[in-house]
Amino acid sequence: MRKLLLNSICLLLFVSPALLKGQCFNCNAQWPTATQSTVSNTLVTVTTCMRGGEYAVFNVTAGETYTWTTCGGGTWDTQLTLFAGGAPGCQGGSLAYNDDFPGCGLLSTITWTATFTGTVNVLLSRFNCQNQATCMGLFWACVSCGAGPGGNYNNPGGTITTCEGNFYDTGGPTGNYSNNEFITTTFCPDVAGECINMTFSQFSIETGWDFMIVYDGPNTGSPAIGTYTGTSLNGITLSATNASGCLTFLFDSDGSVTFPGWAASISCNTCGVPPPAPPTDCIGGTTVCDDATFSGNSGGAGAIVDLNSSNQGCLLSGENQTSWYLFSPATDGNIGFTISPGVGVDYDFAVWGPFPEGSSSADICPPPGPPIRCSYASGFSTNNATGSYDTGTGHAIYSAPQFASPFTTYSEGAAGNGWVPGLNVTAGQVYILVIDNFTSNTTPFNLNWNLQNGATLDCTPLPVEMLEFSGSRIENTNVLRWKTATEINADFYEIQRSLDGYHFNVIGTLPAAGFTTSLTSYVYRDEEPPHSDCYYRLKQIDFDGRYEFFGPVIIEHRESSTKILNLYPNPLTSDLLQVEMSAPHGHTVHLEIMDVTGKPLRELQVAVAKGVHTFAVDFSSYSHGVYFIRFTDQIGAVIDTRRVVR
């Protein structure tokens, strides 16, 4: 704020009425046009190019504290004004205002605790309540919400729209949940047609007293998938199958005794397409591609029962906390390994094979017969015999013989010393390895390879097997999606954009899966694409620098002179959605209402007059969920596609 310098002579200064009231009113247009949502308690970008006189619309939840700031977004002197939403621009009552924020120079910050659940509008102005054509960045956060850096959601309650991150109990990754919790948290996909997957790497709540109920849908009125207690979700992936793509979790704890809770990773896949199997199942086993030491851990036995009396061999307790691997020698020789757990932790293992060269997990899982190497030795027995809890194959002292043919079986029971012979291998053979934590305490292990007489481990570098590469326009964002069946040696993807289909520029990157034979899905959002047809292609780059192109795909943009100014209230608080539209002349606008999968539900035609026009769309016949409305003008050009939450 400009300081008033008072000398011995009093100066009468003119200050605008708007400034005296602590707010500005120069609302011209909404930008971005999509209503914003977040549960991140660290700042996320709303836009890098907001201009003075533009306002943005945000979803807020009663009781949560939010921050909006331009700090770090530009250089010109800003003002921020917060208005109640539900109406366009500056029509709602003023809730907060800031000009120069301490420590941020001429830039502005508002921190406000929501007194209602609904929407608010944040207006950006140049001092003194003026418009400004130069770009300014705007950022915001829900500072009281449960989402931390990296998309960690500590069971915050409410609805979260995302396809990535981690879902923890209220104690976070390291703490316990609390007594007397009764919290409902819903996760919904941020792309139409996608479904939420939740993969639990840890689940430990008080058996018989604390419960998690999971619903296949956007609320607790949806069909229940199951009720879980104890460790019953360890290693399990739950997937939405409903039209909204959402999963809802209700957690109920009693008044005494708390446990470590849960840790789950969030992902999305196209509805109806199964998610990639986790490495707790044989089909999702990790392919080992070199002789580097690696660490592993497991929270459960996976979603598939891979072991039974016909193939488990010495592993009499079946699967407890399993980690599955596939390995293949690149050259002949001898292969052994050492599994090193924590003190007092009992790890068992089994090896199956050899299988033909080129075999994948889809070909050989579950294991078709008994293992060729197997140790069920107890931790006590192993430590008593060797002075260590280490176990494995090919030990120079404790394996007898140290290495042997893979066509001769070696196995030991609970009284063994933890060691069986290593393998005499031939290049190209494929083996399955399972490592099982009998103690079931989620303690990690390290695995060290013992390669002798010329043996090496390697992967055959295969090109990425691309199943799908497509693009679509959702609201004002161009969304690219692709899926791969196999990735070997894949480092990252460059996303490239062109306006003519010939000259491409890099606009972003995404890390690749590296080495996987599982279905892998990717989503990239071009948040501020040019107002024209856009061509996109992928450049997949390997760790060794080799690369391959996929695409291009085109996303068409036919600019309409008719504009959607606002949809409100959104989320809906009544049956009627108000649509505010600006048209250069009177004409008919076509509306198509779709569900979250893109399935058409209803078509409307509305006659709009020249200028700004508002009309209502009746949602009384629709159940609660997420919908999309596509607006097209009289020549078929798409005006906009907007998301609506019922």
ZAMARGU-4260 file (C-alpha; in steps of 0.2 Angstrom, whole numbers, plus 5000, padded with zeros to 4 digits):
<rodrens>
0) 5000/5000/5000 | 5006/5017/4996 | 5012/5026/5012 | 5004/5043/5016 | 5018/5055/5021
5) 5013/5067/5034 | 5022/5084/5035 | 5018/5099/5045 | 5006/5103/5031 | 4991/5092/5030
10) 4987/5086/5013 | 4969/5081/5008 | 4971/5066/4997 | 4958/5058/4987 | 4955/5039/4990
15) 4943/5029/4980 | 4927/5023/4988 | 4931/5005/4983 | 4948/5006/4993 | 4940/5014/5008
20) 4928/4999/5009 | 4942/4987/5007 | 4937/4978/4991 | 4937/4980/4972 | 4922/4978/4960
25) 4930/4977/4943 | 4924/4959/4939 | 4925/4957/4920 | 4926/4939/4916 | 4929/4922/4924
30) 4947/4914/4922 | 4950/4900/4922 | 4932/4896/4917 | 4932/4879/4927 | 4927/4880/4945
35) 4943/4875/4955 | 4944/4862/4969 | 4958/4857/4980 | 4962/4848/4997 | 4981/4851/4996
40) 4988/4860/5011 | 5002/4867/5000 | 5000/4880/4987 | 4994/4873/4969 | 4993/4884/4954
45) 4976/4890/4948 | 4984/4899/4933 | 5000/4907/4927 | 4991/4920/4917 | 4977/4929/4926
50) 4974/4947/4921 | 4967/4962/4932 | 4949/4962/4931 | 4947/4943/4930 | 4940/4932/4944
55) 4941/4914/4948 | 4928/4902/4956 | 4932/4890/4970 | 4924/4876/4979 | 4925/4878/4998
60) 4920/4867/5013 | 4913/4875/5029 | 4926/4875/5043 | 4941/4873/5031 | 4954/4887/5030
65) 4960/4893/5013 | 4974/4904/5006 | 4974/4913/4989 | 4990/4923/4984 | 4999/4931/4970
70) 5016/4930/4979 | 5029/4924/4966 | 5016/4926/4952 | 5022/4942/4944 | 5028/4960/4947
75) 5014/4972/4946 | 5004/4979/4961 | 4990/4967/4965 | 4974/4967/4975 | 4963/4952/4979
80) 4945/4953/4984 | 4935/4937/4990 | 4916/4937/4986 | 4903/4924/4991 | 4899/4913/4976
85) 4883/4907/4968 | 4882/4922/4957 | 4893/4929/4944 | 4908/4941/4947 | 4906/4953/4961
90) 4888/4951/4965 | 4890/4941/4981 | 4895/4949/4997 | 4913/4954/5001 | 4921/4941/5012
95) 4940/4947/5013 | 4952/4959/5005 | 4971/4961/5004 | 4982/4974/4995 | 5001/4973/5000
100) 5004/4957/5010 | 5019/4958/5023 | 5035/4950/5016 | 5027/4950/4998 | 5030/4968/4992
105) 5016/4974/4981 | 5008/4957/4980 | 4993/4950/4989 | 4987/4936/5000 | 4970/4932/5008
110) 4968/4918/5021 | 4950/4914/5026 | 4940/4901/5035 | 4925/4895/5026 | 4908/4898/5035
115) 4898/4888/5022 | 4900/4875/5009 | 4898/4881/4992 | 4908/4892/4980 | 4917/4909/4982
120) 4924/4921/4969 | 4942/4928/4970 | 4944/4945/4960 | 4962/4950/4954 | 4964/4969/4952
125) 4978/4981/4949 | 4980/4994/4962 | 4969/5005/4963 | 4955/4993/4958 | 4960/4994/4940
130) 4961/4981/4925 | 4978/4975/4919 | 4982/4966/4903 | 4999/4958/4909 | 4999/4941/4916
135) 4999/4937/4935 | 5000/4920/4943 | 4987/4915/4956 | 4989/4901/4968 | 4979/4893/4982
140) 4978/4880/4996 | 4967/4872/5008 | 4979/4875/5023 | 4968/4865/5035 | 4964/4850/5024
145) 4972/4833/5025 | 4982/4833/5009 | 5000/4836/5011 | 5015/4837/4998 | 5014/4824/4985
150) 4995/4822/4986 | 4995/4813/5003 | 4977/4812/5010 | 4976/4809/5028 | 4957/4804/5028
155) 4951/4822/5028 | 4933/4818/5024 | 4923/4826/5010 | 4925/4822/4991 | 4942/4823/4983
160) 4944/4823/4964 | 4961/4815/4959 | 4969/4801/4950 | 4985/4801/4960 | 4993/4802/4977
165) 4991/4792/4993 | 4977/4788/5005 | 4982/4787/5024 | 4972/4787/5040 | 4972/4803/5050
170) 4989/4798/5058 | 4997/4800/5041 | 5011/4788/5035 | 5019/4786/5052 | 5006/4789/5066
175) 4990/4780/5072 | 4972/4786/5069 | 4962/4792/5084 | 4948/4786/5095 | 4930/4789/5091
180) 4932/4793/5073 | 4918/4793/5061 | 4924/4800/5044 | 4918/4798/5026 | 4930/4802/5012
185) 4926/4800/4994 | 4938/4799/4980 | 4932/4803/4962 | 4942/4803/4945 | 4947/4819/4938
190) 4945/4813/4920 | 4928/4808/4913 | 4927/4789/4909 | 4940/4784/4922 | 4937/4774/4938
195) 4946/4775/4955 | 4958/4761/4961 | 4964/4760/4979 | 4979/4748/4982 | 4982/4745/5000
200) 5000/4742/5005 | 4996/4742/5023 | 4980/4740/5033 | 4980/4737/5052 | 4965/4742/5062
205) 4958/4735/5078 | 4950/4718/5074 | 4932/4718/5078 | 4931/4735/5085 | 4936/4747/5072
210) 4929/4745/5054 | 4931/4752/5036 | 4916/4751/5025 | 4919/4754/5006 | 4905/4759/4994
215) 4906/4758/4975 | 4900/4775/4972 | 4900/4794/4977 | 4892/4792/4994 | 4887/4780/5008
220) 4870/4777/4999 | 4880/4768/4985 | 4882/4748/4985 | 4894/4742/4998 | 4909/4733/4992
225) 4913/4726/5009 | 4916/4729/5028 | 4934/4727/5033 | 4943/4726/5050 | 4960/4719/5056
230) 4972/4717/5042 | 4959/4711/5029 | 4964/4724/5016 | 4982/4721/5016 | 4988/4720/4998
235) 4971/4722/4991 | 4966/4733/4976 | 4948/4740/4977 | 4941/4747/4960 | 4926/4757/4956
240) 4914/4750/4944 | 4900/4763/4945 | 4896/4777/4932 | 4903/4790/4943 | 4920/4781/4945
245) 4920/4785/4963 | 4924/4775/4979 | 4918/4780/4996 | 4927/4775/5012 | 4918/4776/5029
250) 4930/4773/5044 | 4923/4770/5062 | 4934/4768/5077 | 4929/4765/5095 | 4933/4774/5111
255) 4949/4765/5115 | 4965/4757/5107 | 4972/4763/5091 | 4982/4755/5077 | 4994/4761/5063
260) 4979/4762/5051 | 4982/4761/5032 | 4992/4766/5017 | 4985/4765/5000 | 4990/4772/4983
265) 4977/4780/4972 | 4976/4777/4953 | 4963/4777/4939 | 4960/4767/4924 | 4947/4767/4910
270) 4931/4760/4918 | 4929/4742/4914 | 4948/4739/4911 | 4956/4730/4926 | 4970/4740/4934
275) 4988/4733/4934 | 4991/4719/4946 | 5002/4724/4961 | 5018/4715/4964 | 5010/4706/4979
280) 5002/4695/4965 | 5013/4684/4953 | 5004/4692/4938 | 5011/4709/4944 | 5028/4702/4948
285) 5043/4715/4946 | 5055/4710/4932 | 5073/4711/4938 | 5084/4718/4925 | 5102/4719/4933
290) 5112/4713/4947 | 5110/4728/4958 | 5104/4726/4976 | 5086/4730/4979 | 5074/4733/4993
295) 5057/4726/4995 | 5042/4725/5006 | 5024/4719/5006 | 5008/4723/5015 | 4999/4708/5011
300) 4995/4693/5000 | 4988/4702/4985 | 4971/4700/4977 | 4975/4683/4969 | 4978/4666/4978
305) 4993/4661/4969 | 4999/4647/4980 | 4990/4631/4984 | 4994/4613/4989 | 4999/4609/4971
310) 5012/4623/4969 | 5017/4630/4986 | 5030/4616/4990 | 5038/4620/5007 | 5028/4636/5010
315) 5015/4627/5021 | 5007/4643/5027 | 5004/4649/5009 | 5005/4668/5006 | 5007/4680/5021
320) 5016/4696/5014 | 5022/4692/4997 | 5033/4700/4985 | 5035/4692/4967 | 5049/4694/4955
325) 5054/4687/4938 | 5072/4686/4933 | 5081/4679/4917 | 5100/4676/4915 | 5108/4685/4900
330) 5123/4673/4900 | 5127/4656/4907 | 5134/4653/4924 | 5128/4652/4943 | 5115/4662/4952
335) 5113/4664/4970 | 5105/4677/4981 | 5104/4683/4999 | 5088/4690/5007 | 5093/4701/5022
340) 5078/4705/5034 | 5078/4714/5050 | 5083/4706/5066 | 5070/4693/5072 | 5060/4694/5056
345) 5057/4677/5047 | 5057/4678/5028 | 5054/4662/5017 | 5056/4660/4998 | 5053/4649/4983
350) 5059/4648/4965 | 5050/4641/4950 | 5057/4637/4933 | 5066/4636/4922 | 5053/4642/4909
355) 5055/4645/4891 | 5064/4661/4884 | 5053/4675/4882 | 5040/4669/4895 | 5030/4683/4904
360) 5020/4683/4920 | 5004/4681/4910 | 5011/4665/4903 | 5018/4657/4919 | 5007/4664/4933
365) 5002/4657/4945 | 5016/4644/4946 | 5011/4628/4937 | 5019/4616/4949 | 5031/4614/4964
370) 5046/4625/4966 | 5064/4620/4962 | 5071/4629/4977 | 5061/4632/4993 | 5065/4637/5011
375) 5053/4638/5025 | 5066/4639/5039 | 5061/4648/5054 | 5070/4664/5059 | 5075/4656/5075
380) 5082/4640/5066 | 5091/4651/5053 | 5099/4662/5067 | 5103/4647/5078 | 5112/4638/5063
385) 5121/4653/5055 | 5121/4667/5068 | 5111/4678/5056 | 5093/4680/5050 | 5099/4680/5032
390) 5092/4667/5020 | 5094/4663/5002 | 5103/4652/4989 | 5121/4649/4984 | 5130/4652/5001
395) 5148/4646/5001 | 5146/4638/5018 | 5128/4634/5022 | 5122/4629/5004 | 5126/4611/5000
400) 5131/4610/4986 | 5133/4629/4983 | 5125/4628/4965 | 5116/4614/4957 | 5105/4610/4942
405) 5088/4618/4941 | 5081/4601/4936 | 5085/4595/4954 | 5074/4601/4968 | 5081/4607/4985
410) 5069/4611/4999 | 5069/4613/5018 | 5056/4614/5032 | 5055/4625/5047 | 5070/4617/5055
415) 5082/4621/5041 | 5096/4633/5041 | 5089/4645/5028 | 5100/4641/5014 | 5098/4629/4999
420) 5109/4627/4983 | 5110/4641/4970 | 5106/4638/4951 | 5116/4633/4937 | 5108/4643/4923
425) 5107/4645/4904 | 5105/4661/4895 | 5087/4665/4891 | 5079/4654/4905 | 5065/4663/4915
430) 5062/4660/4934 | 5049/4666/4946 | 5054/4671/4964 | 5042/4674/4978 | 5049/4681/4995
435) 5036/4680/5009 | 5037/4689/5026 | 5030/4675/5038 | 5032/4687/5053 | 5019/4698/5044
440) 5025/4714/5051 | 5029/4724/5035 | 5048/4724/5039 | 5057/4727/5022 | 5071/4716/5016
445) 5087/4719/5005 | 5091/4706/4991 | 5109/4704/4985 | 5114/4694/4970 | 5128/4681/4970
450) 5133/4679/4951 | 5147/4667/4947 | 5156/4659/4932 | 5150/4672/4920 | 5131/4673/4924
455) 5123/4690/4922 | 5105/4697/4923 | 5098/4708/4910 | 5081/4712/4901 | 5079/4711/4883
460) 5076/4729/4878 | 5059/4729/4869 | 5050/4744/4862 | 5035/4751/4872 | 5020/4741/4867
465) 5007/4756/4865 | 4989/4750/4867 | 4980/4767/4866 | 4985/4785/4863 | 4970/4798/4862
470) 4966/4816/4866 | 4950/4825/4870 | 4945/4843/4875 | 4937/4844/4893 | 4931/4861/4898
475) 4946/4872/4893 | 4959/4859/4895 | 4966/4847/4881 | 4968/4829/4890 | 4980/4816/4883
480) 4978/4798/4888 | 4989/4783/4883 | 4991/4765/4889 | 5005/4753/4887 | 5005/4734/4889
485) 5024/4732/4891 | 5038/4744/4895 | 5056/4739/4895 | 5070/4752/4898 | 5058/4766/4897
490) 5064/4782/4906 | 5052/4796/4902 | 5039/4803/4889 | 5041/4820/4881 | 5024/4827/4876
495) 5025/4838/4861 | 5013/4850/4853 | 5011/4857/4835 | 4999/4869/4827 | 5002/4863/4809
500) 5006/4844/4812 | 5024/4846/4806 | 5033/4858/4818 | 5032/4851/4836 | 5038/4859/4853
505) 5040/4850/4870 | 5027/4856/4882 | 5030/4843/4896 | 5037/4827/4902 | 5030/4812/4912
510) 5041/4798/4920 | 5039/4781/4912 | 5036/4765/4921 | 5054/4759/4917 | 5052/4740/4917
515) 5034/4732/4918 | 5024/4719/4909 | 5008/4726/4917 | 4995/4738/4910 | 5000/4756/4913
520) 4990/4771/4911 | 4995/4789/4909 | 4986/4806/4908 | 4993/4823/4903 | 4983/4839/4904
525) 4988/4854/4893 | 4980/4867/4904 | 4981/4882/4893 | 4981/4876/4875 | 4981/4888/4860
530) 4964/4893/4853 | 4966/4882/4838 | 4967/4864/4832 | 4982/4856/4841 | 4992/4841/4836
535) 5001/4830/4850 | 5014/4817/4849 | 5024/4807/4862 | 5043/4804/4861 | 5047/4789/4873
540) 5065/4790/4878 | 5074/4775/4885 | 5087/4775/4899 | 5101/4773/4885 | 5095/4788/4875
545) 5086/4778/4862 | 5068/4785/4858 | 5052/4781/4848 | 5038/4792/4843 | 5019/4789/4845
550) 5005/4799/4837 | 5001/4812/4832 | 4983/4814/4838 | 4973/4830/4834 | 4961/4839/4846
555) 4950/4851/4836 | 4945/4868/4843 | 4932/4877/4834 | 4930/4894/4842 | 4913/4900/4845
560) 4909/4918/4847 | 4896/4913/4860 | 4904/4911/4878 | 4899/4902/4894 | 4901/4915/4908
565) 4896/4905/4923 | 4887/4889/4930 | 4880/4891/4947 | 4878/4885/4960 | 4891/4871/4956
570) 4890/4859/4966 | 4871/4860/4965 | 4862/4866/4980 | 4845/4864/4972 | 4838/4856/4957
575) 4841/4870/4945 | 4858/4874/4937 | 4859/4892/4931 | 4869/4895/4915 | 4875/4912/4911
580) 4880/4915/4893 | 4886/4929/4882 | 4880/4929/4863 | 4884/4941/4849 | 4867/4939/4842
585) 4851/4929/4845 | 4852/4910/4840 | 4849/4893/4846 | 4861/4884/4858 | 4862/4865/4859
590) 4865/4857/4876 | 4870/4838/4878 | 4870/4832/4896 | 4882/4817/4899 | 4887/4806/4913
595) 4905/4804/4919 | 4908/4790/4906 | 4903/4802/4892 | 4886/4793/4889 | 4873/4805/4883
600) 4858/4807/4894 | 4848/4821/4888 | 4848/4834/4874 | 4841/4852/4875 | 4839/4867/4864
605) 4838/4884/4871 | 4835/4901/4862 | 4847/4914/4868 | 4845/4933/4865 | 4859/4944/4860
610) 4870/4950/4875 | 4871/4941/4892 | 4857/4928/4895 | 4854/4917/4909 | 4843/4901/4909
615) 4840/4886/4920 | 4843/4868/4917 | 4833/4856/4928 | 4843/4842/4936 | 4829/4836/4948
620) 4828/4819/4938 | 4847/4815/4940 | 4855/4806/4955 | 4869/4813/4965 | 4886/4812/4955
625) 4897/4820/4942 | 4890/4826/4925 | 4896/4835/4910 | 4887/4848/4898 | 4893/4851/4881
630) 4887/4867/4873 | 4887/4869/4854 | 4881/4884/4843 | 4870/4884/4828 | 4885/4879/4816
635) 4890/4865/4827 | 4905/4873/4834 | 4908/4868/4852 | 4906/4883/4864 | 4912/4874/4880
640) 4911/4858/4890 | 4908/4860/4908 | 4908/4848/4923 | 4893/4849/4935 | 4892/4841/4952
645) 4875/4836/4958
</rodrens>
